[in-house]
Amino acid sequence: MTGRALLVGVALALASSSSARADGCPASTVDVADWAIVRSARVPGFTLRLPRSFTRDTTAISRELQSSARWRDAARGRFAMSHLGATATTPAPLPNVDGATATRCDTSIGAATATIVSYADGPSAYVVHAQIRWPDGEAVEVHANAVGRAHVELLIAAVRTIRRAGA
């Protein structure tokens, strides 16, 4: 009986440690329930939630970025999402980051897997990059910047709300 209990305990410990590694990003403490659900015709089939203070950035977009949508909040930062499609070339590598203010983690977002990188870019500027890929190869990239560490958490929470229709 003691051997069986020990075996069950070891199995539970292994199961909990392997599931902890499946989501390398810390759990978000940001409540997104009252955020707006936003879409863009430039990135059809995808939705995400953003704080209601974010508005669509209507600044002209270059021809190579036609499959990108952008939002901004003058007090918090910018958020851009680009659709890469299943037949797109390999996305640009995410930046390598080091330092006390830098994080890099892998997580699941619905059926997709995501790599999220954030880092300080000067004394009061922060950058968030993310690549999200679905099992069929379709992907989106996110480039965002924030004016403070608290705003980085908002942008990372927004990345985690990206959904693809039918996925």
VOGU-3710 file (C-alpha; in Angstrom, 3 decimals, decimal comma):
1> mtgrallvgv> 0,000/0,000/0,000  2,810/2,427/0,858  4,543/1,687/-2,460  1,334/2,394/-4,376  0,813/5,692/-2,529  4,400/6,674/-3,294  3,922/5,794/-6,974  0,709/7,848/-7,138  2,472/10,772/-5,442  5,349/10,651/-7,931
11> alalassssa> 2,913/10,472/-10,865  1,007/13,503/-9,573  4,223/15,460/-9,067  5,365/14,696/-12,615  1,977/15,644/-14,062  1,883/18,947/-12,220  5,460/19,864/-13,179  4,906/19,054/-16,858  1,700/21,087/-17,013  3,487/23,990/-15,323
21> radgcpastv> 6,065/23,976/-18,123  3,345/24,053/-20,803  2,550/27,665/-19,939  5,792/29,484/-19,263  4,146/32,898/-18,950  3,007/34,014/-15,520  -0,747/34,155/-15,027  -2,223/37,541/-15,829  -3,786/39,579/-13,052  -5,350/42,010/-15,534
31> dvadwaivrs> -9,145/41,853/-15,762  -10,092/42,150/-19,439  -13,827/41,481/-19,034  -14,852/45,099/-19,653  -12,386/45,709/-22,498  -13,730/46,268/-25,991  -13,654/43,392/-28,470  -11,979/44,804/-31,569  -11,599/43,618/-35,162  -10,042/45,033/-38,271
41> arvpgftlrl> -10,809/44,487/-41,952  -7,027/44,549/-42,486  -6,651/41,405/-40,357  -9,877/39,513/-41,120  -10,907/36,578/-38,968  -9,135/37,736/-35,806  -10,412/39,476/-32,697  -8,805/40,723/-29,533  -9,696/42,751/-26,480  -8,164/46,152/-25,804
51> prsftrdtta> -8,782/48,732/-23,084  -11,567/51,068/-24,220  -9,107/53,992/-24,259  -7,399/52,486/-27,326  -8,634/53,766/-30,686  -7,884/52,652/-34,216  -4,688/54,248/-35,524  -5,651/55,612/-38,936  -2,173/56,789/-39,899  -1,343/55,687/-43,445
61> isrelqssar> 0,178/52,216/-43,631  2,848/51,298/-46,160  1,950/48,838/-48,895  3,948/45,951/-47,358  1,981/46,323/-44,102  -1,492/46,152/-45,656  -2,339/43,068/-43,574  -1,680/44,993/-40,349  -4,024/46,755/-37,952  -2,972/49,318/-35,369
71> wrdaargrfa> -4,501/50,872/-32,279  -3,172/53,522/-29,914  -3,742/55,250/-26,623  -1,752/58,454/-26,250  -1,283/57,855/-22,513  -0,440/54,137/-22,699  1,109/53,148/-26,013  0,497/51,437/-29,344  -0,576/47,970/-30,425  -0,113/46,540/-33,933
81> mshlgatatt> -1,157/43,106/-35,185  -0,074/41,634/-38,543  -1,485/38,545/-40,248  1,129/36,203/-41,683  -1,082/33,482/-43,215  -0,271/29,792/-43,434  1,776/30,215/-46,630  3,817/33,160/-45,365  7,539/32,953/-45,109  9,062/32,336/-41,710
91> paplpnvdga> 8,435/35,341/-39,471  11,347/37,480/-38,390  12,996/36,144/-35,261  11,943/37,734/-32,009  14,638/39,862/-30,376  16,988/38,270/-27,878  16,521/40,055/-24,602  18,585/40,226/-21,448  18,329/42,257/-18,312  16,203/42,657/-15,241
101> tatrcdtsig> 13,269/44,180/-17,146  13,224/41,605/-19,961  10,964/38,559/-20,183  10,456/35,853/-22,782  7,870/33,141/-22,381  5,887/30,548/-24,324  2,195/29,992/-23,724  -0,970/28,563/-25,239  -3,639/30,950/-26,468  -6,656/28,865/-27,364
111> aatativsya> -5,460/26,346/-29,967  -2,402/28,478/-30,811  1,045/28,677/-29,295  2,628/32,021/-28,586  6,023/33,394/-27,746  5,867/36,745/-25,967  8,905/38,976/-25,442  8,930/42,223/-23,466  11,783/44,509/-22,516  12,707/48,053/-21,528
121> dgpsayvvha> 13,813/50,334/-24,336  15,156/53,273/-22,366  14,193/54,635/-18,954  10,428/54,860/-19,543  9,693/52,982/-22,767  8,790/49,306/-23,010  8,366/47,023/-26,009  6,262/43,879/-26,439  6,712/41,492/-29,382  4,709/38,310/-29,852
131> qirwpdgeav> 4,319/35,582/-32,435  1,181/33,457/-32,307  0,897/30,365/-34,514  -2,013/27,977/-34,998  -1,548/24,265/-35,780  -2,354/24,818/-39,498  0,545/27,306/-39,793  -1,497/30,519/-39,820  0,121/33,185/-37,652  -0,028/36,743/-36,386
141> evhanavgra> 2,715/38,979/-35,088  2,249/41,687/-32,498  4,438/44,747/-32,007  3,464/47,052/-29,181  5,062/49,710/-27,036  4,120/51,131/-23,669  5,045/54,139/-21,579  5,399/52,243/-18,306  5,792/48,788/-16,782  2,115/48,662/-15,717
151> hvelliaavr> 1,102/49,297/-19,318  3,264/46,386/-20,476  1,052/44,088/-18,422  -2,000/45,499/-20,235  -0,422/44,847/-23,633  0,576/41,298/-22,720  -2,969/40,681/-21,475  -4,255/41,999/-24,829  -1,964/39,584/-26,707  -3,464/36,724/-24,697
161> tirraga> -6,973/37,670/-25,881  -6,243/37,281/-29,616  -8,559/34,724/-31,151  -9,030/33,371/-34,659  -12,517/32,674/-35,962  -13,138/28,944/-36,038  -10,043/28,051/-34,006
//
